[in-house]
Amino acid sequence: MEKALPFRSSTKFFQETLDSLPIHLAILNEQGVIVAVNDAWRRFGIANQYEDPNWGVGRNYLGICQEAIGAQTKDARKAAEAIQQLLCGASDSFQMKYPCHSDTEQRWFSLSLTRFNFGERTWVVAAHENISQSALAEQGLQLRNRAMAAADEGITITDATQTGNPIIYANSGFLRITGYTLDQVLGRNCRFLQGPETNQQTIETIRQALRTKTSCTVELLNYAVDGRPFWNKLSITPIKDESGQTTHYVGIQSDITEKKQLEAKLRQRTEELEELNARLVNSEQALLRQNANKDKFFSIISHDLKSPFHSILGFAEILSGDLSDFTLEEIRSYGNHIHVGAQNLLNLLENLMQWTRLQSGRMGYQPEPLLLRERVEMVLSLLQGNLLAKKIHFDCSLDPEMLVYADRTHLSLVMQNLISNAIKFTQQQGKIQVYASRQDDMIVICIADNGVGIASQRLSDLFQIETSFSTVGTANEKGTGLGLILCHELVRENGGQIWAESTLSEGSRFYFTLPSSIRALAVLDEDSSLKQN
């Protein structure tokens, strides 16, 4: 059997054992007085500017505690009560954590009190351990948890190591935004927030970030627990462990529904302003065109309208004198000039009246299926005298059954002006042709002549009132160019187009299009069905 150590040796062994421990230790007697301390206790005292190497030995432990943590603090009272219970045998041990901050740092310690009996006396071991690092870490963790719980944004953490990347944490912000409870969220994949109008391309962006273990930020339409849609700005960031492996994802959600609604309203207001601006620009341009039209109109009245009057008045004045001085042939020539001038004046006035009515919106528009050849023959009956006077051959090769969909008056005015122009610029014994063809649901009509023709640089100006011009006919017929402008307006009013092709000294071809009867019937059927609905 091993012999016990001598007293001196056992005391030394006991002290060295205490000194080898890293925890601050103090041995208290039945009165709570410190009778022994270890080396860690002494080093702590020196670090805190206590000069006595056996700082605290011989002093009451409660007094030292009160110096360290304050006599009136809750922690000091708890320690005093625990020591009294230990010394009186009411308990065997006690533990607590308390702050013990210095001027330069924040510190926390754990206190463990243990009672034991030796030599028929009661002793207490007080063990202090510096737990500042773990306390700070725990305090930081608690602070982060409180901050995450209090954040307005929704915060979720998902486990990337599990199949389906399930949610393992969701803060109150996420529950408030989505309306779900924590039990309804934990363990589920975030796809339960998707709905019928969630953009699949955005979902693919999220999936790609998960596949590549990268961050991403998207805006997508999600749905709350009650089916309410809301716009979610979602940011996803991977969390990696010490080895660089992605273990979790943190998602931050923000409800940006109000922002999206404001953006939509802003876009709508912008479009409305752009539309209003376009209308203002169009109105301004229309006003400029109207002013230009008025200028042209008054120019026609002041110049072109006076010219026929001067001619008529001049020759009438001659014939009102003594006719005995003139031969019969001269008198006939003067009379013919008066007739031509009056005819030109009548044509001009007619075009001016029709153009004015068209500009003021008083001409009206009542389209109907019309036999094209019938309209041409009606115009020919009015212009037969002009054709006979120039001995012009007129060839009409129109199908008697061909129908167009147009306003009756508009079509007659277009035909009358174009055929009159062809007669005007065709030489004696010339030729005029009228023919048509079908292209899809449109009829293309052509009035062709072998007259004087038009210079190519002037073709683009024929239908513009700002640049219109007049040309004297082959029999000195006068004009204003207003007839072609009237034709352009009338054809456009009937859904068609007009253009010209010409070669000097070889003749001109004027084309215009009108809807065919097939298209007319389709339009009529559509209008009828709309009215019934």
C-alpha positions in Angstrom: 0.0 0.0 0.0 1.4 3.4 -1.1 2.5 5.7 1.8 0.9 9.1 2.3 3.0 12.2 1.6 4.6 14.1 4.5 2.7 17.2 5.5 5.1 19.6 3.8 5.2 17.6 0.7 1.4 17.2 0.6 0.9 20.9 1.1 3.3 21.7 -1.7 1.7 19.1 -3.9 -1.7 20.6 -3.2 -0.5 24.1 -4.1 1.3 23.1 -7.2 -1.9 21.2 -8.3 -3.9 24.4 -7.9 -1.2 26.5 -9.7 -1.3 24.2 -12.7 -5.0 24.9 -13.3 -5.8 27.8 -15.8 -9.0 28.7 -13.8 -8.8 31.4 -11.1 -9.2 29.4 -7.8 -9.7 30.6 -4.3 -10.3 28.4 -1.1 -12.7 29.9 1.4 -13.1 29.0 5.1 -16.3 28.8 7.1 -16.4 32.6 7.4 -15.9 33.2 3.7 -12.3 34.3 4.1 -9.9 33.4 1.4 -7.2 31.1 2.8 -5.4 30.1 -0.5 -5.3 31.1 -4.2 -3.7 29.6 -7.2 -1.2 31.1 -9.7 -3.9 32.0 -12.2 -5.7 34.1 -9.5 -2.5 35.9 -8.7 -1.7 36.6 -12.4 -5.2 38.0 -12.8 -4.6 40.3 -9.8 -1.3 41.6 -11.2 -3.0 42.2 -14.6 -5.6 44.3 -12.8 -2.9 46.4 -11.0 -3.0 44.6 -7.6 0.6 44.8 -6.2 0.2 42.1 -3.5 1.2 38.8 -5.1 -1.2 37.0 -2.8 -4.0 39.5 -3.6 -7.2 38.6 -1.7 -5.7 36.1 0.8 -7.0 36.9 4.3 -9.9 39.0 2.9 -13.6 38.1 2.8 -14.5 36.8 -0.6 -17.8 38.7 -0.6 -16.0 42.0 -0.3 -13.8 41.2 -3.3 -16.9 40.3 -5.3 -18.6 43.5 -4.3 -15.5 45.5 -5.5 -15.5 43.6 -8.8 -19.2 43.6 -9.7 -20.8 46.2 -7.3 -22.4 45.7 -3.9 -25.9 46.5 -5.1 -26.0 44.5 -8.3 -28.2 41.5 -8.7 -25.1 39.3 -9.4 -23.4 40.3 -6.1 -26.5 39.5 -4.2 -26.8 36.1 -5.8 -23.2 35.3 -5.0 -23.6 36.4 -1.4 -26.7 34.3 -0.9 -25.1 31.3 -2.6 -22.0 31.4 -0.3 -24.1 31.6 2.8 -26.2 28.6 1.7 -23.0 26.6 1.0 -21.4 27.5 4.3 -24.5 26.6 6.3 -24.9 23.3 4.4 -28.1 24.3 2.6 -26.5 23.5 -0.8 -23.4 21.8 -2.2 -22.7 23.9 -5.4 -23.6 27.0 -7.3 -22.9 28.4 -10.8 -23.5 31.8 -12.5 -22.1 34.1 -15.2 -21.5 37.7 -14.6 -19.8 40.7 -16.2 -16.6 42.1 -14.9 -15.6 44.9 -17.3 -12.3 46.8 -17.1 -11.6 50.3 -18.4 -10.2 48.9 -21.6 -12.3 45.9 -22.4 -15.6 44.1 -21.8 -15.2 40.8 -19.8 -17.5 38.1 -18.6 -16.7 35.3 -16.1 -18.3 32.2 -14.9 -18.4 31.5 -11.1 -18.5 27.9 -9.7 -18.8 27.4 -5.9 -18.4 24.0 -4.5 -18.6 23.0 -0.8 -16.4 20.2 0.7 -15.6 19.0 4.2 -12.1 18.5 5.5 -10.9 18.1 9.1 -14.4 18.5 10.4 -14.6 21.9 8.9 -16.5 23.2 5.9 -14.6 24.7 3.0 -15.7 26.3 -0.3 -13.8 26.3 -3.6 -14.5 29.4 -5.8 -13.5 28.9 -9.4 -13.5 31.8 -11.9 -13.2 31.3 -15.6 -12.8 34.1 -18.2 -15.6 33.4 -20.8 -15.4 36.8 -22.5 -14.7 35.3 -26.0 -17.6 32.9 -25.9 -19.9 35.5 -24.2 -19.1 38.0 -27.0 -19.7 35.4 -29.6 -23.0 34.4 -28.0 -23.9 38.1 -27.5 -23.1 38.7 -31.2 -25.2 35.7 -32.2 -28.1 36.9 -30.1 -27.8 40.4 -31.6 -27.8 39.0 -35.1 -30.8 36.8 -34.3 -32.7 39.8 -32.9 -31.7 42.0 -35.8 -32.8 39.3 -38.4 -36.0 38.8 -36.5 -36.7 42.6 -36.4 -35.8 43.3 -40.0 -38.5 44.5 -42.3 -37.1 42.4 -45.1 -37.9 38.8 -45.3 -34.9 36.6 -44.5 -34.6 32.9 -45.1 -31.8 30.3 -44.8 -32.0 27.1 -46.8 -29.9 23.9 -46.4 -28.0 23.3 -49.6 -26.8 19.9 -48.4 -30.3 18.5 -48.4 -32.4 17.5 -51.4 -34.8 20.3 -52.4 -32.8 23.0 -50.6 -35.4 23.3 -47.8 -35.9 26.3 -45.6 -34.4 25.9 -42.1 -34.9 29.5 -40.9 -37.4 32.2 -41.7 -37.7 35.6 -39.9 -40.9 37.4 -38.9 -40.4 39.8 -41.9 -40.7 36.8 -44.3 -43.8 35.6 -42.5 -45.4 39.0 -42.5 -44.7 39.5 -46.3 -46.0 36.1 -47.3 -48.7 35.6 -44.6 -47.5 32.0 -43.9 -46.8 30.7 -40.4 -43.4 29.3 -39.4 -44.7 25.7 -39.4 -46.0 26.1 -42.9 -42.6 27.3 -44.2 -39.9 25.2 -42.5 -38.7 22.2 -44.5 -40.3 23.4 -47.8 -38.6 24.7 -51.0 -39.3 28.3 -51.7 -41.1 27.4 -55.0 -44.4 27.4 -53.0 -44.4 31.2 -53.5 -44.7 30.8 -57.3 -48.0 31.2 -59.1 -49.5 31.2 -62.6 -48.0 34.6 -63.6 -44.6 34.1 -62.2 -42.1 34.7 -65.0 -40.4 31.4 -65.8 -37.4 33.1 -67.3 -36.7 34.7 -63.9 -37.1 31.3 -62.2 -34.5 29.9 -64.6 -32.1 32.7 -63.6 -32.5 31.6 -59.9 -32.0 28.0 -60.8 -28.9 28.9 -62.8 -27.5 30.7 -59.7 -28.2 27.6 -57.6 -26.5 25.3 -60.1 -23.4 27.5 -60.3 -23.5 28.3 -56.5 -23.4 32.1 -57.2 -25.3 35.1 -56.0 -28.2 36.7 -57.9 -30.8 39.4 -57.5 -34.2 39.2 -59.4 -37.6 40.8 -59.3 -40.5 38.3 -59.6 -44.2 38.0 -59.0 -44.9 35.8 -55.9 -48.1 34.8 -54.2 -49.0 35.1 -50.5 -50.8 32.4 -48.5 -54.2 34.0 -49.4 -53.4 34.0 -53.1 -52.6 37.8 -53.2 -49.9 38.5 -55.7 -46.9 40.7 -54.7 -43.7 41.8 -56.4 -40.7 40.3 -54.6 -37.1 41.6 -55.0 -35.1 38.5 -54.1 -31.4 38.4 -53.4 -29.8 34.9 -53.0 -26.2 34.5 -51.6 -24.4 31.2 -51.0 -22.9 30.4 -47.5 -19.6 28.4 -47.6 -17.8 26.4 -44.9 -14.1 26.5 -44.1 -13.3 24.2 -47.0 -15.2 26.4 -49.5 -18.2 24.1 -49.9 -21.6 25.7 -50.2 -23.7 24.5 -47.3 -26.5 27.0 -47.1 -28.2 29.9 -49.0 -29.4 33.1 -47.4 -32.3 34.8 -49.2 -33.5 38.3 -48.6 -37.0 39.3 -49.8 -38.4 42.8 -50.2 -42.0 43.6 -51.0 -41.7 46.1 -53.9 -45.3 45.9 -55.0 -45.9 49.6 -54.4 -42.7 50.5 -56.3 -43.8 48.4 -59.2 -47.2 50.1 -59.2 -45.6 53.5 -59.1 -43.4 52.5 -62.0 -46.4 51.3 -64.0 -48.2 54.6 -63.3 -45.1 56.5 -64.3 -44.9 54.5 -67.6 -48.6 55.2 -68.3 -48.1 58.9 -67.6 -45.1 59.0 -69.8 -46.9 57.3 -72.6 -49.9 59.7 -72.2 -47.5 62.7 -72.3 -45.8 61.3 -75.3 -49.1 60.8 -77.0 -50.3 64.3 -76.0 -47.0 65.7 -77.3 -47.4 63.8 -80.6 -51.0 65.2 -80.9 -49.7 68.7 -80.2 -46.9 68.3 -82.8 -49.5 66.9 -85.3 -51.9 69.7 -84.5 -49.1 72.2 -85.0 -48.1 70.6 -88.3 -51.8 70.5 -89.3 -52.1 74.2 -88.5 -49.0 74.9 -90.6 -50.4 72.9 -93.4 -53.8 74.6 -93.0 -52.1 78.0 -93.2 -50.2 76.9 -96.2 -53.4 75.6 -97.8 -55.1 78.9 -97.1 -52.1 80.8 -98.6 -52.4 78.6 -101.7 -56.1 79.0 -101.8 -56.0 82.8 -101.7 -53.2 82.7 -104.3 -55.5 80.7 -106.6 -58.3 83.2 -106.0 -56.1 86.3 -106.5 -54.2 85.1 -109.5 -55.7 82.1 -111.3 -59.3 83.1 -110.8 -58.7 86.5 -112.3 -57.0 85.3 -115.4 -60.1 83.8 -117.0 -62.0 86.9 -116.2 -59.5 89.1 -117.9 -59.6 86.9 -121.0 -63.4 86.9 -121.1 -63.7 90.6 -120.4 -61.1 91.5 -123.0 -62.7 89.5 -125.8 -66.2 90.6 -124.7 -65.2 94.2 -124.8 -64.0 93.7 -128.4 -67.2 92.1 -129.4 -69.2 94.8 -127.7 -67.9 97.4 -130.2 -68.4 97.8 -133.9 -68.3 94.4 -135.4 -68.1 95.7 -139.0 -64.4 96.0 -138.5 -63.9 92.3 -138.0 -64.3 89.3 -140.3 -66.7 86.5 -139.4 -63.7 84.2 -138.7 -62.3 86.7 -136.2 -65.6 87.1 -134.5 -65.9 83.3 -134.3 -62.3 83.1 -132.8 -63.1 85.7 -130.2 -66.3 83.9 -129.3 -64.4 80.7 -128.9 -61.9 82.3 -126.6 -64.8 83.6 -124.4 -66.2 80.0 -124.4 -62.9 78.4 -123.4 -62.3 81.0 -120.7 -65.8 80.5 -119.3 -65.3 76.7 -119.3 -62.0 77.0 -117.6 -63.5 79.4 -115.0 -66.4 77.0 -114.4 -64.0 74.0 -113.9 -61.8 76.1 -111.6 -64.8 77.2 -109.5 -66.1 73.7 -109.3 -62.7 72.3 -108.0 -62.4 75.2 -105.5 -65.8 74.5 -104.2 -65.2 70.7 -103.9 -61.8 71.2 -102.3 -63.2 73.7 -99.8 -66.0 71.3 -98.8 -63.5 68.5 -98.4 -61.2 70.5 -96.2 -64.1 71.6 -94.0 -65.5 68.1 -93.7 -68.7 68.9 -95.4 -68.4 66.8 -98.4 -69.4 63.6 -96.6 -68.4 60.0 -97.3 -70.8 57.2 -98.1 -69.1 54.3 -99.7 -71.0 51.7 -101.7 -70.4 49.0 -104.3 -70.2 50.8 -107.7 -69.8 49.6 -111.3 -66.6 51.3 -112.4 -67.4 51.4 -116.2 -70.7 53.0 -115.5 -69.0 55.8 -113.6 -66.5 56.4 -116.4 -69.3 56.5 -119.0 -71.2 59.1 -116.9 -68.0 61.3 -116.9 -67.6 60.8 -120.7 -71.0 62.1 -121.3 -70.0 65.4 -119.6 -66.6 65.6 -121.5 -67.7 64.4 -124.9 -67.5 67.9 -126.4 -63.9 68.3 -125.3 -63.0 65.0 -126.9 -64.7 65.9 -130.1 -63.1 69.3 -130.3 -59.6 67.7 -130.2 -60.7 64.6 -132.2 -59.2 62.4 -129.5 -59.8 58.7 -129.6 -61.0 57.4 -126.2 -60.6 53.7 -125.4 -62.3 52.2 -122.4 -61.5 48.5 -121.8 -63.1 48.2 -118.4 -65.0 45.0 -117.5 -68.7 46.0 -117.3 -69.1 43.8 -114.2 -66.1 45.2 -112.2 -67.1 46.6 -108.9 -65.3 49.1 -106.6 -66.2 50.1 -103.1 -66.2 53.9 -103.0 -68.2 57.1 -102.5 -70.2 57.8 -105.7 -69.5 61.6 -105.8 -65.8 61.1 -104.9 -65.2 58.6 -107.7 -67.0 60.8 -110.3 -64.8 63.8 -109.3 -61.6 61.8 -109.5 -62.5 60.4 -112.9 -63.6 63.8 -114.2 -60.4 65.6 -113.2 -58.0 62.9 -114.4 -59.8 62.5 -117.8 -60.1 66.3 -118.2 -56.3 66.6 -117.6 -55.6 63.8 -120.1 -57.7 65.7 -122.7 -56.0 69.0 -121.8 -52.5 67.7 -122.4 -53.2 65.5 -125.4 -52.6 66.7 -129.0 -55.2 66.8 -131.7 -56.2 63.3 -132.8 -54.4 61.8 -129.7 -55.4 58.8 -127.7 -56.6 58.3 -124.2 -57.1 54.9 -122.5 -58.8 53.8 -119.3 -58.2 50.3 -118.0 -58.1 48.5 -114.7 -56.7 45.3 -113.0 -57.3 43.5 -109.7 -54.4 43.1 -107.2 -55.5 41.1 -104.1 -58.5 43.0 -102.7 -57.8 46.3 -104.5 -58.6 47.6 -108.0 -55.9 49.5 -109.8 -57.3 52.0 -112.4 -55.2 53.7 -115.0 -55.9 56.8 -117.2 -53.2 56.9 -119.9 -52.6 59.4 -122.7 -50.0 60.0 -125.4 -49.8 63.7 -124.8 -47.0 66.1 -123.9 -45.9 64.2 -120.7 -44.4 65.6 -117.4 -40.8 66.1 -116.4 -39.7 63.4 -113.9 -38.5 66.0 -111.4 -42.0 67.4 -111.2 -43.9 64.1 -110.6 -43.4 64.1 -106.8 -45.0 67.6 -106.6 -48.2 66.8 -108.5 -50.3 66.0 -105.4 -48.8 68.5 -102.9 -50.7 71.8 -102.5 -47.5 73.5 -101.2 -45.7 72.9 -104.5 -48.5 72.5 -107.0 -48.2 74.2 -110.3 -50.3 74.7 -113.4 -49.4 74.0 -117.0 -51.0 75.3 -120.2 -52.7 72.6 -122.2 -52.1 71.8 -125.9 -55.0 74.2 -126.8 -53.9 76.9 -124.3 -56.3 75.5 -121.6 -55.6 77.0 -118.2 -55.3 75.2 -114.9 -54.2 75.5 -111.3 -53.1 72.0 -110.3 -55.8 72.0 -107.7 -57.6 69.1 -109.5 -54.8 66.6 -108.8 -54.7 67.7 -105.2 -58.4 67.2 -104.9 -58.0 63.7 -106.5 -55.3 62.8 -104.0 -57.5 63.8 -101.0 -60.5 62.0 -102.4 -58.6 58.8 -103.2 -57.1 58.7 -99.8 -60.5 59.3 -98.2 -61.7 56.1 -100.0 -58.8 54.0 -98.7 -56.7 54.1 -101.9 -53.5 55.6 -103.3 -52.7 57.7 -106.3 -49.5 58.2 -108.3 -48.2 59.1 -111.8 -45.7 57.9 -114.4 -44.7 60.0 -117.3 -42.2 60.6 -120.1 -41.8 63.9 -121.8 -43.3 64.0 -125.3 -44.6 60.4 -124.9 -47.5 60.8 -122.5 -48.6 60.2 -118.9 -50.2 57.4 -116.9 -52.2 58.3 -113.7 -52.9 55.3 -111.4 -55.2 55.2 -108.4 -56.5 52.3 -106.3 -59.8 51.6 -104.6 -61.1 48.7 -102.6 -62.7 45.9 -104.6 -66.3 44.7 -104.0 -64.9 41.6 -102.3 -63.2 43.7 -99.7 -66.3 45.9 -99.5 -68.5 42.9 -98.6 -66.0 41.8 -95.9 -66.1 45.3 -94.4 -69.9 45.3 -94.6 -70.1 41.9 -92.9 -67.7 43.0 -90.1 -69.6 46.2 -89.5 -72.9 44.2 -89.4 -71.5 41.7 -86.8 -70.2 44.5 -84.6 -73.5 46.2 -84.6 -75.3 43.0 -83.7 -72.8 42.4 -80.8 
